[in-house]
Every structure is written in C-alpha cells, then in structure tokens.
Amino acid sequence: MLDEYILLTYPVLVGGGTPFFTPLDNWVNLKLLDTQSFPNGVLLTRYEARR
C-alpha cells in the first residue's frame, strides 16, 4: 500500500494507450495535499492515501 501519490499531468492529447492505473478491487480514499502549476502547463498534484 502506498502512503502518498504524486502525479504530474502534462497537457497532451492522445488517442489511446495503456491506462496508468490498473483496475482496483476497492475504492482508494485520497486527500488532496497540494497542487502546483508550472508555466509550461504541467500540473503537479500530491495526494495522501487515507486508511
């Protein structure tokens, strides 16, 4: 189990591909900790996994 997720989102259009996360058996309850945006459009988000 992970305690924290840090995601970088790039503004790109794609037509398909492999999903980032595999299907889950249960919902994962996340709390948003921080967001940061950069001049090039990239968005950083930090989430904490609640138990």
ChimeraX commands (.cxc) that place a marker at each C-alpha (Angstrom):
marker #1 position 0.00,0.00,0.00 radius 0.5
marker #1 position 1.23,3.47,-0.86 radius 0.5
marker #1 position 1.05,6.37,1.61 radius 0.5
marker #1 position 1.27,9.18,-0.94 radius 0.5
marker #1 position 0.66,9.67,-4.66 radius 0.5
marker #1 position 2.43,12.41,-6.61 radius 0.5
marker #1 position 1.13,12.92,-10.15 radius 0.5
marker #1 position 2.45,15.14,-12.91 radius 0.5
marker #1 position -0.15,15.89,-15.56 radius 0.5
marker #1 position 1.08,17.06,-18.97 radius 0.5
marker #1 position -1.34,18.85,-21.33 radius 0.5
marker #1 position -1.16,16.45,-24.29 radius 0.5
marker #1 position -3.87,14.99,-26.49 radius 0.5
marker #1 position -3.66,11.25,-27.07 radius 0.5
marker #1 position -5.93,8.85,-28.82 radius 0.5
marker #1 position -5.23,5.74,-26.80 radius 0.5
marker #1 position -2.66,3.84,-24.86 radius 0.5
marker #1 position -2.19,1.88,-21.67 radius 0.5
marker #1 position -4.13,3.05,-18.59 radius 0.5
marker #1 position -1.90,4.50,-15.86 radius 0.5
marker #1 position -3.69,2.61,-13.04 radius 0.5
marker #1 position -4.88,-0.97,-13.20 radius 0.5
marker #1 position -8.47,-1.78,-12.18 radius 0.5
marker #1 position -8.94,-1.82,-8.39 radius 0.5
marker #1 position -10.95,-4.17,-6.18 radius 0.5
marker #1 position -11.94,-1.30,-3.85 radius 0.5
marker #1 position -12.10,2.49,-3.91 radius 0.5
marker #1 position -8.98,4.31,-2.69 radius 0.5
marker #1 position -9.85,7.23,-0.43 radius 0.5
marker #1 position -7.45,10.08,-1.22 radius 0.5
marker #1 position -6.97,13.50,0.37 radius 0.5
marker #1 position -5.57,16.28,-1.82 radius 0.5
marker #1 position -2.49,17.72,-0.07 radius 0.5
marker #1 position -1.01,20.15,-2.59 radius 0.5
marker #1 position -1.20,21.37,-6.16 radius 0.5
marker #1 position 1.33,23.31,-8.17 radius 0.5
marker #1 position 1.11,24.56,-11.73 radius 0.5
marker #1 position 4.04,25.37,-13.96 radius 0.5
marker #1 position 4.34,27.91,-16.84 radius 0.5
marker #1 position 4.50,25.12,-19.44 radius 0.5
marker #1 position 1.04,23.84,-18.37 radius 0.5
marker #1 position 2.22,20.89,-16.25 radius 0.5
marker #1 position 0.20,20.32,-13.07 radius 0.5
marker #1 position 1.68,18.59,-10.00 radius 0.5
marker #1 position -0.79,17.11,-7.51 radius 0.5
marker #1 position 0.00,15.37,-4.21 radius 0.5
marker #1 position -2.49,13.04,-2.55 radius 0.5
marker #1 position -2.39,11.19,0.77 radius 0.5
marker #1 position -3.99,7.76,0.99 radius 0.5
marker #1 position -6.50,7.73,3.87 radius 0.5
marker #1 position -6.90,4.48,5.75 radius 0.5
marker link #1:1,2 radius 0.2
marker link #1:2,3 radius 0.2
marker link #1:3,4 radius 0.2
marker link #1:4,5 radius 0.2
marker link #1:5,6 radius 0.2
marker link #1:6,7 radius 0.2
marker link #1:7,8 radius 0.2
marker link #1:8,9 radius 0.2
marker link #1:9,10 radius 0.2
marker link #1:10,11 radius 0.2
marker link #1:11,12 radius 0.2
marker link #1:12,13 radius 0.2
marker link #1:13,14 radius 0.2
marker link #1:14,15 radius 0.2
marker link #1:15,16 radius 0.2
marker link #1:16,17 radius 0.2
marker link #1:17,18 radius 0.2
marker link #1:18,19 radius 0.2
marker link #1:19,20 radius 0.2
marker link #1:20,21 radius 0.2
marker link #1:21,22 radius 0.2
marker link #1:22,23 radius 0.2
marker link #1:23,24 radius 0.2
marker link #1:24,25 radius 0.2
marker link #1:25,26 radius 0.2
marker link #1:26,27 radius 0.2
marker link #1:27,28 radius 0.2
marker link #1:28,29 radius 0.2
marker link #1:29,30 radius 0.2
marker link #1:30,31 radius 0.2
marker link #1:31,32 radius 0.2
marker link #1:32,33 radius 0.2
marker link #1:33,34 radius 0.2
marker link #1:34,35 radius 0.2
marker link #1:35,36 radius 0.2
marker link #1:36,37 radius 0.2
marker link #1:37,38 radius 0.2
marker link #1:38,39 radius 0.2
marker link #1:39,40 radius 0.2
marker link #1:40,41 radius 0.2
marker link #1:41,42 radius 0.2
marker link #1:42,43 radius 0.2
marker link #1:43,44 radius 0.2
marker link #1:44,45 radius 0.2
marker link #1:45,46 radius 0.2
marker link #1:46,47 radius 0.2
marker link #1:47,48 radius 0.2
marker link #1:48,49 radius 0.2
marker link #1:49,50 radius 0.2
marker link #1:50,51 radius 0.2
view
